[in-house]
């Protein structure tokens, strides 16, 4: 969908609408097959990982948020503009608020949130739900830790998603609380 990597010249390239066409066709097909209540969409229009940026990520995100409404999908999950690389959080003037206002379903945000950032996003009505990604992998009891404002285990990226033996999301100590 991003203009810095989509160099097609057919109906799937060029204009914003054309670049988004394939993704929306997929959403429509999946909705028709399994129902809109079982479909969500994740979008990182601001990310520039591996030189895959867009010249107008705000327009891309807003167009997709508005277009997804047609299908009545369950949620739209967007990555914050402040996320420039996998672990780099930077201050920026861009915001997901226009996309949040445009999308009619449940709106989720991700992007290296911690307890304070997440609470602030919810209080400011910038999202319906906050996605904590890596923090959950390192802290399977994250809601309890947040409730108690307890310290968090640090995540170890090198142990994520390896298969045998399973480590990364099961090898961290759980918070022990008095009964």
C-alpha positions in Angstrom: 0.0 0.0 0.0 2.9 2.3 0.5 4.1 4.5 -2.4 7.8 4.0 -1.7 7.6 0.2 -2.4 4.5 -0.1 -4.7 5.7 0.7 -8.1 3.0 -1.0 -10.0 1.3 0.7 -12.9 -1.9 -1.4 -13.1 -5.1 -1.1 -11.0 -3.1 -2.0 -7.9 -0.6 0.8 -8.2 -0.3 4.6 -8.5 -3.1 6.3 -6.7 -3.8 5.8 -3.0 -7.1 4.1 -3.8 -5.3 1.7 -6.2 -2.5 0.9 -3.8 -5.1 0.0 -1.1 -7.4 -2.0 -3.5 -5.8 -5.4 -2.9 -5.9 -5.2 0.9 -9.5 -4.1 0.8 -10.4 -6.9 -1.6 -8.8 -9.4 0.8 -10.8 -7.9 3.7 -14.0 -8.2 1.7 -13.3 -11.8 0.8 -12.4 -12.8 4.4 -15.5 -11.0 5.7 -17.7 -12.8 3.2 -16.2 -16.1 4.2 -16.1 -15.9 8.0 -18.1 -12.8 9.0 -17.0 -9.3 9.9 -17.1 -10.0 13.6 -14.2 -12.3 13.2 -12.0 -9.9 11.2 -9.5 -7.3 12.3 -6.9 -5.3 10.4 -3.5 -4.1 11.5 -1.9 -1.1 9.8 1.4 0.6 10.3 1.2 3.4 7.7 3.8 5.5 9.5 6.5 2.8 9.9 9.4 2.9 7.5 10.9 -0.5 8.3 13.2 -1.8 5.6 12.7 1.4 3.5 9.0 0.7 3.1 7.6 4.2 3.9 4.9 6.3 2.4 5.1 9.9 1.3 1.8 10.6 3.1 1.2 8.1 5.9 -1.6 10.1 7.5 -3.6 10.0 4.2 -2.9 6.3 3.9 -4.0 5.5 7.4 -7.1 7.7 7.2 -8.1 6.3 3.9 -7.8 2.7 5.2 -9.7 3.5 8.5 -12.5 5.1 6.5 -12.6 2.3 3.9 -12.6 -0.5 6.5 -15.9 0.8 7.8 -17.6 -0.5 4.7 -17.0 -4.0 5.9 -18.0 -3.6 9.5 -15.0 -5.5 10.8 -14.4 -6.0 14.4 -11.3 -3.9 14.9 -8.6 -1.8 13.4 -5.2 -2.1 15.1 -2.7 0.6 14.2 0.9 1.2 15.1 1.7 4.6 16.5 3.6 7.1 14.3 6.2 7.4 17.0 7.5 3.9 16.1 10.2 4.4 13.5 11.9 1.0 13.9 11.2 -2.1 15.9 12.2 -0.7 19.2 12.8 3.0 18.6 10.1 5.3 20.0 10.5 9.0 19.0 8.5 12.1 19.6 6.6 13.2 16.5 3.8 15.6 15.6 1.8 12.9 13.8 -1.2 11.2 15.5 -3.6 8.3 15.1 -6.5 10.5 16.4 -8.0 11.2 12.9 -8.0 7.4 12.1 -9.5 6.7 15.5 -12.3 9.2 14.8 -12.8 7.8 11.3 -13.0 4.1 12.2 -16.4 3.0 13.6 -15.4 -0.2 15.2 -13.0 -1.0 18.1 -9.7 0.9 17.7 -6.5 -0.6 19.0 -3.1 1.1 19.3 0.4 -0.4 19.6 3.8 1.1 19.9 6.0 0.4 22.9 3.4 1.4 25.4 4.0 1.2 29.1 1.5 1.4 31.9 1.5 5.2 32.0 1.3 5.7 28.2 -1.5 3.2 27.9 -3.5 4.8 30.7 -3.0 8.3 29.1 -4.1 7.1 25.7 -7.3 5.6 27.2 -8.1 8.7 29.3 -7.6 10.9 26.3 -9.9 8.7 24.2 -7.2 8.1 21.6 -8.0 4.4 21.6 -10.4 1.7 22.8 -7.6 -0.8 23.7 -3.9 -0.7 24.1 -1.7 -3.5 22.8 1.4 -4.2 24.9 3.1 -6.7 22.7 6.6 -7.5 24.2 5.6 -6.6 27.7 3.0 -9.5 27.7 5.6 -11.9 26.4 7.9 -11.1 29.3 5.1 -10.7 31.8 2.2 -13.2 31.3 0.7 -11.6 34.5 0.9 -8.1 33.1 -2.6 -7.0 34.1 -1.8 -7.9 37.7 1.5 -6.1 37.6 -0.2 -3.0 36.2 -2.9 -3.2 38.9 -0.2 -3.4 41.6 2.1 -1.0 39.8 4.7 -3.8 40.2 8.0 -4.0 38.5 8.1 -5.7 35.1 10.4 -8.4 33.7 12.5 -7.1 30.9 11.9 -8.8 27.6 14.6 -10.7 25.8 14.0 -10.5 22.1 16.4 -13.3 21.2 14.1 -15.8 23.1 10.9 -14.8 21.3 9.2 -17.4 19.2 11.8 -20.1 19.2 10.2 -23.5 19.3 12.3 -26.1 21.2 12.5 -25.7 24.1 9.8 -23.1 24.3 11.2 -20.0 26.0 10.6 -16.3 25.8 7.1 -16.1 27.1 7.1 -18.9 29.6 10.6 -18.5 31.2 9.9 -15.4 33.3 9.0 -15.4 37.0 5.4 -14.7 37.7 4.6 -12.0 40.3 3.9 -13.6 43.6 1.2 -12.0 45.6 -0.1 -12.8 49.1 -3.4 -14.8 49.0 
